[in-house]
Amino acid sequence: MTAGVTAGAATAAARKRKHQAARDSAPDSDAIVRALPDPVVLVDGDDIVRYVNPAAEQFFEAGAGILRDRRLDQLVQFDSPLLALVAKVRDGLAAVTEYGVDMLSPHRRARTVDAQVTAIPDAAGWVLVGLRERTIAQKLDRQLSYLGAGRSVAGIAAALAHEVKNPLSGIRGAAQLLEQNASLADRELTRLITEETDRICRLVDRMEMFSNDHPVERTPVNIHEVLDHVRRLVQSSFGGNVRFVERYDPSLPPVFGNRDQLVQVLLNMVKNAAEAMPEGGGEIILATKFEPGLRLSLAGGNGRQRLPLVVSVRDNGGGVPEDLKAHLFDPFVSGKAGGTGLGLSLAAKIVAEHGGGIEFDSEPGRTEFRVLLPLHSDGEAV
């Protein structure tokens, strides 16, 4: 009995020493905050930044020595919703969370974040600001709706091909017959009829591209050759006043995709970028890079697919109007006079069927579209 009690006491003592050692080696609060992957900013009652963790340094693209002792409104735009959240907490709310907050960093880089502002107990006016930048996966959530919208257009296109194109052919033929015996003034009207019927037929032809539901035939594709082909096409047609800058990662393996369709996607984006240039010309940056670790479940992919290859098209034009950003990839939405609004919608459909996705950021003077695609290795997508 005595031996058993002694052994039990020894075990309890050993456990106590282990717990004490664990407490002694536990990281302090500063080490924990520094290890957080999300930006954390401590702001005093006068809106002065008193502490930032390393993630905040990376987010604001500046060191702690530069960020500390600055006013919070110097780190974000003057009308940032984040400032209103801080004011709400100081008005008596313990914590406030808002999703999808648009922010501009001091370097004017646009970010979308989920923001949480929490009051510090027993410290009047002090607040802790936590930011979580929207992930690429969240930004690509709309890809499924883009693809669904494209499929809706496919149904419309199938109906239009039969119900509209056939009657239009009859109208066009009748206008050509009338033109033979018409006066000069009436010939202008018959030509107008002919031109408009041709325009409507071309629109229906473009819509019919959505109705192609055959599996995408994919092979290894050198994305840099595709970009070079697209650049030459744009330069030879209407991009003479545009300066192209190429920032390629030459070590990238091939893309697993359909070359013609990838040309169509990137040609649309580069053409849009060229048309957004100011009158005196501008600059378009074509870039590729490898982003390891990104896995998403998207239409066209088998399970969770790696999308490590990023192709970006960046211009210094006027930017996408705010009222169009949420619907930019929807069919029939266009910011250009005379535009059909089908180019980007079709591009989103093609990329989604490749198992990839498209995202973009835009502000005046800087618009960037990014296409995320699977690579090709040993005959299979990776």
FENKA-V579633 format. One record per residue. RES is the residue in one small letter. SS is DSSP state (H for helix, E for strand, C for the rest). PHI is phi in radians with two decimals (none if undefined). OMEGA is omega in radians with two decimals (NA if undefined). Layout:
RES,SS,PHI,OMEGA / RES,SS,PHI,OMEGA
This chain:
m,C,none,-3.13 / t,H,-1.11,3.13 / a,H,-1.11,3.14 / g,H,-1.14,3.12 / v,H,-1.13,-3.14 / t,H,-1.10,3.12 / a,H,-1.11,3.13 / g,H,-1.12,3.13 / a,H,-1.12,3.13 / a,H,-1.12,3.12 / t,H,-1.12,3.12 / a,H,-1.08,3.14 / a,H,-1.13,3.12 / a,H,-1.11,3.12 / r,H,-1.12,3.14 / k,H,-1.11,3.13 / r,H,-1.13,3.14 / k,H,-1.14,3.13 / h,H,-1.16,3.12 / q,H,-1.13,3.11 / a,H,-1.11,3.12 / a,H,-1.12,3.13 / r,H,-1.16,-3.13 / d,H,-1.16,-3.10 / s,H,-1.63,-3.12 / a,C,-1.14,3.13 / p,C,-1.18,3.10 / d,C,-1.37,-3.06 / s,H,-1.10,3.14 / d,H,-1.11,3.13 / a,H,-1.12,3.13 / i,H,-1.16,-3.13 / v,H,-1.13,3.13 / r,H,-1.14,-3.10 / a,H,-1.44,-3.12 / l,C,-1.11,-3.14 / p,C,-1.36,-3.11 / d,C,-1.78,3.13 / p,C,-1.11,3.08 / v,E,-2.27,-3.11 / v,E,-2.27,3.09 / l,E,-1.78,-3.05 / v,E,-2.14,-3.12 / d,C,-1.49,-3.07 / g,C,-1.18,3.10 / d,C,-1.78,3.13 / d,C,1.16,3.09 / i,E,-1.66,3.11 / v,E,-1.26,-3.11 / r,E,-1.90,-3.12 / y,E,-2.72,2.99 / v,E,-2.40,3.07 / n,C,-1.57,-3.10 / p,H,-0.99,3.12 / a,H,-1.12,3.09 / a,H,-1.22,3.07 / e,H,-1.04,3.14 / q,H,-1.20,-3.11 / f,H,-1.12,-3.10 / f,H,-1.55,3.06 / e,C,0.99,3.10 / a,C,-2.73,-3.14 / g,C,-1.35,-3.12 / a,H,-1.05,3.13 / g,H,-1.08,3.13 / i,H,-1.47,-3.06 / l,H,-1.33,-3.13 / r,C,-1.14,3.10 / d,C,1.25,3.01 / r,C,-1.78,3.08 / r,E,-1.27,-3.13 / l,H,-1.05,-3.11 / d,H,-1.26,3.01 / q,H,-1.55,3.13 / l,C,-1.67,3.14 / v,C,-2.26,3.13 / q,C,-1.17,-2.99 / f,C,-1.08,-3.12 / d,C,-1.84,-3.08 / s,C,-1.09,3.05 / p,H,-1.03,-3.14 / l,H,-1.07,3.13 / l,H,-1.14,3.11 / a,H,-1.19,3.11 / l,H,-1.14,3.11 / v,H,-1.07,3.13 / a,H,-1.10,3.13 / k,H,-1.10,3.13 / v,H,-1.12,3.13 / r,H,-1.20,3.10 / d,C,-1.40,3.04 / g,C,2.29,3.12 / l,C,-1.40,-3.11 / a,C,-1.23,-3.12 / a,E,-2.71,3.12 / v,E,-2.37,3.08 / t,E,-2.17,3.07 / e,E,-2.38,-3.08 / y,E,-1.77,3.06 / g,E,1.21,3.13 / v,E,-1.49,3.11 / d,E,-1.49,-3.11 / m,E,-2.34,2.98 / l,E,-2.04,3.10 / s,C,-1.32,3.08 / p,C,-0.98,3.11 / h,C,-1.59,3.07 / r,C,1.15,3.08 / r,C,-1.56,-3.09 / a,E,-1.36,3.09 / r,E,-2.36,3.00 / t,E,-2.05,-3.02 / v,E,-2.33,2.87 / d,E,-1.72,-3.03 / a,E,-2.00,3.06 / q,E,-2.27,3.14 / v,E,-2.05,-3.06 / t,E,-2.21,3.09 / a,E,-1.29,3.09 / i,C,-1.60,-3.13 / p,C,-1.04,3.06 / d,C,1.07,3.07 / a,C,-2.44,-3.01 / a,C,-1.00,3.07 / g,C,1.47,-3.13 / w,C,-1.34,3.14 / v,E,-2.38,3.05 / l,E,-1.91,-3.11 / v,E,-1.85,3.07 / g,E,-1.95,-3.11 / l,E,-2.15,3.03 / r,E,-2.28,-3.11 / e,E,-1.20,3.11 / r,C,-1.05,-3.12 / t,C,-1.32,3.08 / i,H,-1.05,3.13 / a,H,-1.05,3.13 / q,H,-1.18,3.12 / k,H,-1.16,-3.10 / l,C,-1.59,3.14 / d,C,-0.97,-3.09 / r,H,-1.26,-3.13 / q,H,-1.04,3.13 / l,H,-1.13,3.12 / s,H,-1.24,3.06 / y,H,-1.07,-3.13 / l,H,-1.15,3.10 / g,H,-1.11,3.10 / a,H,-1.13,3.10 / g,H,-1.09,3.13 / r,H,-1.22,3.05 / s,H,-1.13,3.09 / v,H,-1.11,3.12 / a,H,-1.04,3.12 / g,H,-1.14,3.10 / i,H,-1.12,-3.12 / a,H,-1.08,3.14 / a,H,-1.07,3.12 / a,H,-1.24,-3.11 / l,H,-1.13,-3.12 / a,H,-0.98,-3.12 / h,H,-1.57,-3.00 / e,H,-1.43,-3.06 / v,C,-1.95,-3.03 / k,H,-1.13,-3.14 / n,H,-1.10,3.07 / p,H,-1.06,3.14 / l,H,-1.10,3.11 / s,H,-1.09,3.10 / g,H,-1.15,3.12 / i,H,-1.10,-3.13 / r,H,-1.13,3.12 / g,H,-1.10,3.12 / a,H,-1.12,3.13 / a,H,-1.12,3.12 / q,H,-1.18,3.08 / l,H,-1.18,3.12 / l,H,-1.10,-3.10 / e,H,-1.12,-3.10 / q,H,-1.11,-3.09 / n,C,-2.00,-3.08 / a,C,-1.56,3.05 / s,C,-1.26,-3.11 / l,H,-1.04,-3.14 / a,H,-1.16,-3.13 / d,H,-1.25,3.11 / r,H,-1.11,3.08 / e,H,-1.08,3.13 / l,H,-1.25,-3.14 / t,H,-1.16,3.08 / r,H,-1.18,3.08 / l,H,-1.09,3.10 / i,H,-1.08,-3.13 / t,H,-1.09,-3.12 / e,H,-1.11,-3.12 / e,H,-1.23,3.09 / t,H,-1.15,3.08 / d,H,-1.12,3.14 / r,H,-1.12,3.14 / i,H,-1.15,3.10 / c,H,-1.11,3.12 / r,H,-1.14,3.11 / l,H,-1.09,3.12 / v,H,-1.13,3.10 / d,H,-1.04,3.13 / r,H,-1.16,3.13 / m,H,-1.16,-3.12 / e,H,-1.13,3.11 / m,H,-1.10,3.12 / f,H,-1.23,-3.02 / s,H,-1.47,3.11 / n,C,-1.41,-3.09 / d,C,-1.77,3.11 / h,C,-1.21,3.11 / p,C,-1.00,-3.13 / v,C,-1.27,3.08 / e,C,-1.46,-3.04 / r,C,-2.02,3.11 / t,E,-2.48,3.04 / p,E,-1.10,-3.09 / v,E,-2.21,3.04 / n,C,-1.38,-3.04 / i,H,-1.16,3.13 / h,H,-1.27,3.04 / e,H,-1.16,3.08 / v,H,-1.09,-3.13 / l,H,-1.12,3.11 / d,H,-1.13,3.10 / h,H,-1.11,3.13 / v,H,-1.12,3.13 / r,H,-1.03,-3.13 / r,H,-1.14,3.10 / l,H,-1.08,-3.10 / v,H,-1.20,-3.14 / q,H,-1.09,-3.09 / s,H,-1.35,-3.08 / s,H,-1.72,-3.08 / f,C,-2.55,-3.11 / g,C,-1.86,-3.08 / g,C,-1.13,-3.12 / n,C,-1.68,-3.11 / v,E,-1.86,3.07 / r,E,-1.68,3.13 / f,E,-1.68,3.06 / v,E,-2.10,-3.10 / e,E,-1.93,3.12 / r,E,-2.20,-3.02 / y,C,-1.82,2.97 / d,C,-1.65,-3.05 / p,C,-1.17,-3.09 / s,C,-1.49,-3.07 / l,C,-1.16,3.00 / p,C,-1.31,-3.11 / p,C,-1.15,3.00 / v,E,-1.46,3.03 / f,E,-1.67,-3.04 / g,E,-2.84,3.11 / n,C,-1.78,-3.02 / r,H,-1.03,-3.08 / d,H,-1.07,-3.13 / q,H,-1.24,3.09 / l,H,-1.16,3.04 / v,H,-1.05,-3.13 / q,H,-1.07,-3.13 / v,H,-1.10,-3.05 / l,H,-1.27,3.08 / l,H,-1.10,3.11 / n,H,-1.09,-3.11 / m,H,-1.20,-3.13 / v,H,-1.19,3.09 / k,H,-1.09,3.09 / n,H,-1.06,3.13 / a,H,-1.12,3.14 / a,H,-1.13,-3.13 / e,H,-1.27,3.13 / a,C,-1.51,-3.08 / m,C,-1.18,3.01 / p,C,-1.13,-3.03 / e,C,-1.01,-3.11 / g,C,-1.38,-3.11 / g,C,1.79,-3.11 / g,E,-2.88,-3.06 / e,E,-2.28,3.05 / i,E,-2.09,3.13 / i,E,-1.84,3.06 / l,E,-1.80,-3.04 / a,E,-2.45,3.01 / t,E,-2.32,3.08 / k,E,-2.76,3.14 / f,E,-1.88,3.10 / e,C,-2.11,-3.09 / p,C,-1.23,3.01 / g,C,1.58,-3.12 / l,C,-1.53,3.09 / r,E,-2.26,-3.13 / l,E,-2.41,3.02 / s,C,-1.75,-3.10 / l,C,-2.22,3.09 / a,C,-1.02,3.14 / g,C,1.66,-3.14 / g,C,-1.86,3.11 / n,C,-1.77,-3.10 / g,C,1.20,3.11 / r,C,-1.43,-3.00 / q,E,-1.88,3.06 / r,E,-1.33,3.11 / l,C,-2.20,-3.00 / p,C,-1.44,-3.09 / l,E,-1.64,-3.12 / v,E,-2.04,3.06 / v,E,-1.94,-3.09 / s,E,-2.13,3.07 / v,E,-2.19,-3.07 / r,E,-2.13,3.12 / d,E,-2.26,3.11 / n,C,-1.96,3.11 / g,C,-1.43,-3.03 / g,C,-1.29,3.13 / g,C,1.60,3.13 / v,C,-1.46,3.10 / p,C,-1.00,-3.08 / e,H,-1.00,-3.07 / d,H,-1.27,-3.14 / l,H,-1.78,-2.98 / k,H,-1.01,-3.06 / a,C,-1.26,-3.06 / h,C,-2.21,-2.98 / l,C,-1.07,-3.10 / f,C,-1.67,3.10 / d,C,-1.30,3.11 / p,C,-1.05,3.05 / f,C,1.22,3.05 / v,C,-1.86,-3.08 / s,C,-2.55,3.06 / g,C,-1.72,-3.12 / k,C,-1.81,3.08 / a,C,-1.11,-3.12 / g,C,1.43,3.13 / g,C,-1.28,-3.13 / t,C,-1.55,-3.14 / g,C,1.29,-3.14 / l,C,-1.90,-3.05 / g,H,-1.08,-3.11 / l,H,-1.25,3.09 / s,H,-1.11,3.10 / l,H,-1.17,3.11 / a,H,-1.06,3.12 / a,H,-1.10,3.13 / k,H,-1.12,-3.12 / i,H,-1.11,-3.11 / v,H,-1.13,3.12 / a,H,-1.09,3.13 / e,H,-1.25,3.02 / h,C,-1.43,-3.07 / g,C,1.42,-3.13 / g,C,-2.04,-3.12 / g,E,-2.76,3.12 / i,E,-2.18,2.98 / e,E,-2.40,3.13 / f,E,-2.62,2.97 / d,E,-2.26,-3.11 / s,E,-2.59,3.00 / e,E,-2.67,3.14 / p,C,-0.95,3.13 / g,C,1.59,3.14 / r,E,-2.77,3.06 / t,E,-2.24,-3.12 / e,E,-2.33,3.01 / f,E,-1.82,3.14 / r,E,-2.17,3.10 / v,E,-1.86,3.13 / l,E,-1.83,-3.02 / l,E,-2.35,3.02 / p,C,-1.33,3.04 / l,E,-1.50,3.11 / h,E,-2.19,3.13 / s,E,-2.60,3.10 / d,C,0.95,3.05 / g,C,1.46,-3.13 / e,E,-2.35,3.05 / a,E,-1.23,3.11 / v,C,-2.17,NA
